[in-house]
Structures are given as structure tokens and as C-alpha cells.
Amino acid sequence: MARDLYPVTCPQCGEAQNAMAGGFDPDRSPFGPVTCMVCGRDFSRDEYLAGLTRAAARRRPGSNVVPLRRQ
């Protein structure tokens, strides 16, 4: 399923700077990798998808939250 990918807040350091492999698909198995660029934490699938849902909910007209890329 195609979806927008937004920066996801790290549960460890609170930053929203993610590194992911090219061709990353959050629905593919095995998951990942998605890593925090600040502290190096590897996101679990559940952490990432929950954060993605929260980030997408913050997206509203006129906000500065924009997708990293479309999947």
C-alpha cells in the first residue's frame, strides 16, 4: 500500500531524524532498518508505525510537516 513517510520521533532521544535504507517500505517483512540519526536507536516495527501514525495526524493544511517521500 502506498503511503507518505514522515519523520518519526525517537522514543529514546525525542528527535525526529530518521535514517532508512533506499526502497524502505514500512509494510515489508522483514522490517527496517529505521535508525535515529541522533542517538542510533533502531526502531521496532511497532514503534515506527505508531510514530508514523502520530506524525501523519499532525499533518494538516498550512503545517510545516511534510512527507519525507511517498512510498
C-alpha positions as CSV (number, residue, x, y, z in Angstrom):
1,M,0.0,0.0,0.0
2,A,1.3,3.4,-0.9
3,R,1.7,5.9,2.0
4,D,3.5,9.1,2.9
5,L,6.6,8.7,5.1
6,Y,7.1,11.4,7.7
7,P,9.9,11.9,10.2
8,V,9.1,9.8,13.3
9,T,10.1,11.0,16.8
10,C,12.6,8.7,18.5
11,P,11.3,7.3,21.8
12,Q,14.8,7.5,23.3
13,C,16.0,11.0,22.5
14,G,12.9,12.8,21.2
15,E,14.5,13.8,17.9
16,A,12.7,13.2,14.6
17,Q,15.7,12.5,12.3
18,N,15.4,9.0,10.7
19,A,17.8,7.1,8.5
20,M,16.3,4.4,6.4
21,A,17.6,2.2,3.6
22,G,16.7,3.1,0.0
23,G,13.5,1.4,-1.1
24,F,12.3,1.3,2.5
25,D,8.7,0.0,2.8
26,P,7.2,0.0,6.4
27,D,4.8,-2.8,5.4
28,R,7.5,-5.2,4.1
29,S,8.8,-8.1,6.1
30,P,11.4,-8.2,7.5
31,F,11.0,-4.6,8.8
32,G,13.6,-1.9,8.6
33,P,16.0,-0.8,9.2
34,V,15.0,2.6,10.6
35,T,17.6,4.2,12.8
36,C,17.6,7.5,14.7
37,M,20.3,9.7,13.2
38,V,20.9,11.4,16.6
39,C,21.3,8.6,19.1
40,G,21.5,5.5,16.8
41,R,18.4,3.7,18.2
42,D,16.9,1.1,15.9
43,F,13.1,1.4,15.7
44,S,10.9,-1.7,16.1
45,R,8.1,-2.1,13.6
46,D,5.5,-1.1,16.3
47,E,7.4,2.0,17.4
48,Y,7.9,3.2,13.9
49,L,4.3,2.6,12.7
50,A,2.9,4.2,15.9
51,G,5.1,7.2,15.3
52,L,4.2,7.4,11.7
53,T,0.5,7.4,12.6
54,R,1.1,10.3,15.0
55,A,3.2,12.2,12.5
56,A,0.6,11.8,9.8
57,A,-2.1,13.1,12.2
58,R,-0.1,16.3,12.8
59,R,-0.1,16.9,9.1
60,R,-2.8,19.5,8.4
61,P,-3.2,22.2,5.8
62,G,-0.7,25.0,6.5
63,S,1.6,23.0,8.7
64,N,5.3,22.6,8.1
65,V,5.1,18.8,8.5
66,V,5.7,17.4,5.0
67,P,6.4,13.8,3.9
68,L,9.9,12.6,3.6
69,R,8.8,10.8,0.4
70,R,5.9,8.9,-0.9
71,Q,6.0,5.1,-0.8
